[in-house]
Amino acid sequence: MPKDNNLMNVILGCMTFGPEGAGARVKTNEGATEIINAFRKYGHTALDTARIYTDGNTEKMMGDLDLQGLTVDTKCFPIQLGGLEAGKVKHSLQLSLDALKTDKVHVFYLHAPDYATPIQETLKAVDELYREGKFEVFGLSNYPAWVVAQIYYLCKSNGYIVPTVYQGMYNAFTRHIEPELFACLDDLGIKFHAYNPLCGGVLTGAYTFDANVEEGSRFDPDAKQGARYRERYWKREYFEAVTLLKKVAEPHGLNLVQIAFDWLQFHSKMQANRGDGIIIGASSLKHTVQNLDALKNGKPLPQDVLEAVDRCWDLTRESSPSYFRTKDQMMGAR
């Protein structure tokens, strides 16, 4: 049975914004402004970025745009072990604020675990930044459920700001987050924002496994970001799942983008009434509008399509990436 659900919050992911040569896909202020203005017209107001995106150039571009009436969330990523030491966390947020040309952001996330720094040191620094008025909401991203719980209760026992939002990888083909994290978030009252709702584009059906990809695209193997996304989603099982889903979708006149967003809104573990949200990418104005339309016009999936989505998960389960950054991953951070 589909959930009795209002539509999810929608957040615009700005990771693709940046200048030529920085690994960006939206390379001009004019192109970024077109996308943001379209996003506004649909009634949405939340933008997401991070200090690490295009090596700081994303935030710099955003700082030159008219973002009046919009909120901006950013993140501190531990580029090296020790990257969440107190001084580095404070420096990262200040660099973000300076680049964005603002005094504060809405959500400040710890972007991934730092397995070398005592977590209490990091949390104390985060609380000090909050008390200085530099952000409004504390968030976590890419942390395992047991560390989320540890952080929450450490913050609570020390009188620090507690995390109230978690940003994680979640889509119809990538669901390792479900068994433990959602129970943790429910218990602690933490809302969830899903990134990669379309598997970086694989779930659109626009790619085939053996095809060459466009230089500079999300899956360009010669680009740093492209190599990461290929490791995450460019797997034969994912493409087999796409083929399966296309066959079931065609008689209903449904495209894969619509199915992906309908599944998240009406059949996943997400909850609109908790304040959960979906982060959409912004590779072009055309794709942004397509995603916004799919979210606006969403409805529960036909039963046979829903069953096919679950069969797709059976195909991708074994090769699907972990929802959190492991210690081994962070040893070679990024």
Secondary structure as a PSIPRED ss2 file (coil, helix, strand):
# PSIPRED VFORMAT (PSIPRED V4.0)

   1 M C   1.000  0.000  0.000
   2 P C   1.000  0.000  0.000
   3 K C   1.000  0.000  0.000
   4 D C   1.000  0.000  0.000
   5 N C   1.000  0.000  0.000
   6 N C   1.000  0.000  0.000
   7 L C   1.000  0.000  0.000
   8 M C   1.000  0.000  0.000
   9 N E   0.000  0.000  1.000
  10 V E   0.000  0.000  1.000
  11 I E   0.000  0.000  1.000
  12 L E   0.000  0.000  1.000
  13 G E   0.000  0.000  1.000
  14 C C   1.000  0.000  0.000
  15 M C   1.000  0.000  0.000
  16 T C   1.000  0.000  0.000
  17 F E   0.000  0.000  1.000
  18 G C   1.000  0.000  0.000
  19 P C   1.000  0.000  0.000
  20 E C   1.000  0.000  0.000
  21 G C   1.000  0.000  0.000
  22 A C   1.000  0.000  0.000
  23 G C   1.000  0.000  0.000
  24 A C   1.000  0.000  0.000
  25 R C   1.000  0.000  0.000
  26 V E   0.000  0.000  1.000
  27 K C   1.000  0.000  0.000
  28 T C   1.000  0.000  0.000
  29 N H   0.000  1.000  0.000
  30 E H   0.000  1.000  0.000
  31 G H   0.000  1.000  0.000
  32 A H   0.000  1.000  0.000
  33 T H   0.000  1.000  0.000
  34 E H   0.000  1.000  0.000
  35 I H   0.000  1.000  0.000
  36 I H   0.000  1.000  0.000
  37 N H   0.000  1.000  0.000
  38 A H   0.000  1.000  0.000
  39 F H   0.000  1.000  0.000
  40 R H   0.000  1.000  0.000
  41 K H   0.000  1.000  0.000
  42 Y C   1.000  0.000  0.000
  43 G C   1.000  0.000  0.000
  44 H C   1.000  0.000  0.000
  45 T C   1.000  0.000  0.000
  46 A E   0.000  0.000  1.000
  47 L E   0.000  0.000  1.000
  48 D E   0.000  0.000  1.000
  49 T C   1.000  0.000  0.000
  50 A C   1.000  0.000  0.000
  51 R C   1.000  0.000  0.000
  52 I C   1.000  0.000  0.000
  53 Y H   0.000  1.000  0.000
  54 T H   0.000  1.000  0.000
  55 D H   0.000  1.000  0.000
  56 G H   0.000  1.000  0.000
  57 N H   0.000  1.000  0.000
  58 T H   0.000  1.000  0.000
  59 E H   0.000  1.000  0.000
  60 K H   0.000  1.000  0.000
  61 M H   0.000  1.000  0.000
  62 M H   0.000  1.000  0.000
  63 G H   0.000  1.000  0.000
  64 D C   1.000  0.000  0.000
  65 L C   1.000  0.000  0.000
  66 D C   1.000  0.000  0.000
  67 L C   1.000  0.000  0.000
  68 Q C   1.000  0.000  0.000
  69 G C   1.000  0.000  0.000
  70 L C   1.000  0.000  0.000
  71 T E   0.000  0.000  1.000
  72 V E   0.000  0.000  1.000
  73 D E   0.000  0.000  1.000
  74 T E   0.000  0.000  1.000
  75 K E   0.000  0.000  1.000
  76 C E   0.000  0.000  1.000
  77 F C   1.000  0.000  0.000
  78 P C   1.000  0.000  0.000
  79 I C   1.000  0.000  0.000
  80 Q C   1.000  0.000  0.000
  81 L C   1.000  0.000  0.000
  82 G C   1.000  0.000  0.000
  83 G C   1.000  0.000  0.000
  84 L C   1.000  0.000  0.000
  85 E C   1.000  0.000  0.000
  86 A H   0.000  1.000  0.000
  87 G H   0.000  1.000  0.000
  88 K H   0.000  1.000  0.000
  89 V H   0.000  1.000  0.000
  90 K H   0.000  1.000  0.000
  91 H H   0.000  1.000  0.000
  92 S H   0.000  1.000  0.000
  93 L H   0.000  1.000  0.000
  94 Q H   0.000  1.000  0.000
  95 L H   0.000  1.000  0.000
  96 S H   0.000  1.000  0.000
  97 L H   0.000  1.000  0.000
  98 D H   0.000  1.000  0.000
  99 A H   0.000  1.000  0.000
 100 L H   0.000  1.000  0.000
 101 K C   1.000  0.000  0.000
 102 T C   1.000  0.000  0.000
 103 D C   1.000  0.000  0.000
 104 K C   1.000  0.000  0.000
 105 V E   0.000  0.000  1.000
 106 H E   0.000  0.000  1.000
 107 V E   0.000  0.000  1.000
 108 F E   0.000  0.000  1.000
 109 Y E   0.000  0.000  1.000
 110 L E   0.000  0.000  1.000
 111 H C   1.000  0.000  0.000
 112 A C   1.000  0.000  0.000
 113 P C   1.000  0.000  0.000
 114 D C   1.000  0.000  0.000
 115 Y C   1.000  0.000  0.000
 116 A C   1.000  0.000  0.000
 117 T C   1.000  0.000  0.000
 118 P C   1.000  0.000  0.000
 119 I H   0.000  1.000  0.000
 120 Q H   0.000  1.000  0.000
 121 E H   0.000  1.000  0.000
 122 T H   0.000  1.000  0.000
 123 L H   0.000  1.000  0.000
 124 K H   0.000  1.000  0.000
 125 A H   0.000  1.000  0.000
 126 V H   0.000  1.000  0.000
 127 D H   0.000  1.000  0.000
 128 E H   0.000  1.000  0.000
 129 L H   0.000  1.000  0.000
 130 Y H   0.000  1.000  0.000
 131 R H   0.000  1.000  0.000
 132 E C   1.000  0.000  0.000
 133 G C   1.000  0.000  0.000
 134 K C   1.000  0.000  0.000
 135 F E   0.000  0.000  1.000
 136 E E   0.000  0.000  1.000
 137 V E   0.000  0.000  1.000
 138 F E   0.000  0.000  1.000
 139 G E   0.000  0.000  1.000
 140 L E   0.000  0.000  1.000
 141 S E   0.000  0.000  1.000
 142 N C   1.000  0.000  0.000
 143 Y C   1.000  0.000  0.000
 144 P C   1.000  0.000  0.000
 145 A H   0.000  1.000  0.000
 146 W H   0.000  1.000  0.000
 147 V H   0.000  1.000  0.000
 148 V H   0.000  1.000  0.000
 149 A H   0.000  1.000  0.000
 150 Q H   0.000  1.000  0.000
 151 I H   0.000  1.000  0.000
 152 Y H   0.000  1.000  0.000
 153 Y H   0.000  1.000  0.000
 154 L H   0.000  1.000  0.000
 155 C H   0.000  1.000  0.000
 156 K H   0.000  1.000  0.000
 157 S H   0.000  1.000  0.000
 158 N H   0.000  1.000  0.000
 159 G C   1.000  0.000  0.000
 160 Y C   1.000  0.000  0.000
 161 I C   1.000  0.000  0.000
 162 V C   1.000  0.000  0.000
 163 P E   0.000  0.000  1.000
 164 T E   0.000  0.000  1.000
 165 V E   0.000  0.000  1.000
 166 Y E   0.000  0.000  1.000
 167 Q E   0.000  0.000  1.000
 168 G E   0.000  0.000  1.000
 169 M E   0.000  0.000  1.000
 170 Y C   1.000  0.000  0.000
 171 N E   0.000  0.000  1.000
 172 A C   1.000  0.000  0.000
 173 F C   1.000  0.000  0.000
 174 T E   0.000  0.000  1.000
 175 R C   1.000  0.000  0.000
 176 H C   1.000  0.000  0.000
 177 I C   1.000  0.000  0.000
 178 E C   1.000  0.000  0.000
 179 P C   1.000  0.000  0.000
 180 E C   1.000  0.000  0.000
 181 L H   0.000  1.000  0.000
 182 F H   0.000  1.000  0.000
 183 A H   0.000  1.000  0.000
 184 C H   0.000  1.000  0.000
 185 L H   0.000  1.000  0.000
 186 D H   0.000  1.000  0.000
 187 D H   0.000  1.000  0.000
 188 L H   0.000  1.000  0.000
 189 G C   1.000  0.000  0.000
 190 I C   1.000  0.000  0.000
 191 K E   0.000  0.000  1.000
 192 F E   0.000  0.000  1.000
 193 H E   0.000  0.000  1.000
 194 A E   0.000  0.000  1.000
 195 Y E   0.000  0.000  1.000
 196 N C   1.000  0.000  0.000
 197 P C   1.000  0.000  0.000
 198 L C   1.000  0.000  0.000
 199 C H   0.000  1.000  0.000
 200 G H   0.000  1.000  0.000
 201 G H   0.000  1.000  0.000
 202 V H   0.000  1.000  0.000
 203 L H   0.000  1.000  0.000
 204 T H   0.000  1.000  0.000
 205 G C   1.000  0.000  0.000
 206 A C   1.000  0.000  0.000
 207 Y C   1.000  0.000  0.000
 208 T C   1.000  0.000  0.000
 209 F C   1.000  0.000  0.000
 210 D C   1.000  0.000  0.000
 211 A C   1.000  0.000  0.000
 212 N C   1.000  0.000  0.000
 213 V C   1.000  0.000  0.000
 214 E C   1.000  0.000  0.000
 215 E C   1.000  0.000  0.000
 216 G C   1.000  0.000  0.000
 217 S C   1.000  0.000  0.000
 218 R C   1.000  0.000  0.000
 219 F C   1.000  0.000  0.000
 220 D C   1.000  0.000  0.000
 221 P C   1.000  0.000  0.000
 222 D C   1.000  0.000  0.000
 223 A C   1.000  0.000  0.000
 224 K H   0.000  1.000  0.000
 225 Q H   0.000  1.000  0.000
 226 G H   0.000  1.000  0.000
 227 A H   0.000  1.000  0.000
 228 R H   0.000  1.000  0.000
 229 Y H   0.000  1.000  0.000
 230 R H   0.000  1.000  0.000
 231 E H   0.000  1.000  0.000
 232 R H   0.000  1.000  0.000
 233 Y H   0.000  1.000  0.000
 234 W C   1.000  0.000  0.000
 235 K C   1.000  0.000  0.000
 236 R H   0.000  1.000  0.000
 237 E H   0.000  1.000  0.000
 238 Y H   0.000  1.000  0.000
 239 F H   0.000  1.000  0.000
 240 E H   0.000  1.000  0.000
 241 A H   0.000  1.000  0.000
 242 V H   0.000  1.000  0.000
 243 T H   0.000  1.000  0.000
 244 L H   0.000  1.000  0.000
 245 L H   0.000  1.000  0.000
 246 K H   0.000  1.000  0.000
 247 K H   0.000  1.000  0.000
 248 V H   0.000  1.000  0.000
 249 A H   0.000  1.000  0.000
 250 E H   0.000  1.000  0.000
 251 P H   0.000  1.000  0.000
 252 H H   0.000  1.000  0.000
 253 G C   1.000  0.000  0.000
 254 L C   1.000  0.000  0.000
 255 N C   1.000  0.000  0.000
 256 L H   0.000  1.000  0.000
 257 V H   0.000  1.000  0.000
 258 Q H   0.000  1.000  0.000
 259 I H   0.000  1.000  0.000
 260 A H   0.000  1.000  0.000
 261 F H   0.000  1.000  0.000
 262 D H   0.000  1.000  0.000
 263 W H   0.000  1.000  0.000
 264 L H   0.000  1.000  0.000
 265 Q H   0.000  1.000  0.000
 266 F H   0.000  1.000  0.000
 267 H C   1.000  0.000  0.000
 268 S C   1.000  0.000  0.000
 269 K C   1.000  0.000  0.000
 270 M C   1.000  0.000  0.000
 271 Q C   1.000  0.000  0.000
 272 A H   0.000  1.000  0.000
 273 N H   0.000  1.000  0.000
 274 R H   0.000  1.000  0.000
 275 G C   1.000  0.000  0.000
 276 D C   1.000  0.000  0.000
 277 G E   0.000  0.000  1.000
 278 I E   0.000  0.000  1.000
 279 I E   0.000  0.000  1.000
 280 I E   0.000  0.000  1.000
 281 G C   1.000  0.000  0.000
 282 A C   1.000  0.000  0.000
 283 S C   1.000  0.000  0.000
 284 S C   1.000  0.000  0.000
 285 L H   0.000  1.000  0.000
 286 K H   0.000  1.000  0.000
 287 H H   0.000  1.000  0.000
 288 T H   0.000  1.000  0.000
 289 V H   0.000  1.000  0.000
 290 Q H   0.000  1.000  0.000
 291 N H   0.000  1.000  0.000
 292 L H   0.000  1.000  0.000
 293 D H   0.000  1.000  0.000
 294 A H   0.000  1.000  0.000
 295 L H   0.000  1.000  0.000
 296 K H   0.000  1.000  0.000
 297 N C   1.000  0.000  0.000
 298 G C   1.000  0.000  0.000
 299 K C   1.000  0.000  0.000
 300 P C   1.000  0.000  0.000
 301 L C   1.000  0.000  0.000
 302 P C   1.000  0.000  0.000
 303 Q H   0.000  1.000  0.000
 304 D H   0.000  1.000  0.000
 305 V H   0.000  1.000  0.000
 306 L H   0.000  1.000  0.000
 307 E H   0.000  1.000  0.000
 308 A H   0.000  1.000  0.000
 309 V H   0.000  1.000  0.000
 310 D H   0.000  1.000  0.000
 311 R H   0.000  1.000  0.000
 312 C H   0.000  1.000  0.000
 313 W H   0.000  1.000  0.000
 314 D H   0.000  1.000  0.000
 315 L H   0.000  1.000  0.000
 316 T H   0.000  1.000  0.000
 317 R H   0.000  1.000  0.000
 318 E H   0.000  1.000  0.000
 319 S H   0.000  1.000  0.000
 320 S C   1.000  0.000  0.000
 321 P C   1.000  0.000  0.000
 322 S C   1.000  0.000  0.000
 323 Y C   1.000  0.000  0.000
 324 F C   1.000  0.000  0.000
 325 R C   1.000  0.000  0.000
 326 T C   1.000  0.000  0.000
 327 K H   0.000  1.000  0.000
 328 D H   0.000  1.000  0.000
 329 Q H   0.000  1.000  0.000
 330 M H   0.000  1.000  0.000
 331 M H   0.000  1.000  0.000
 332 G C   1.000  0.000  0.000
 333 A C   1.000  0.000  0.000
 334 R C   1.000  0.000  0.000
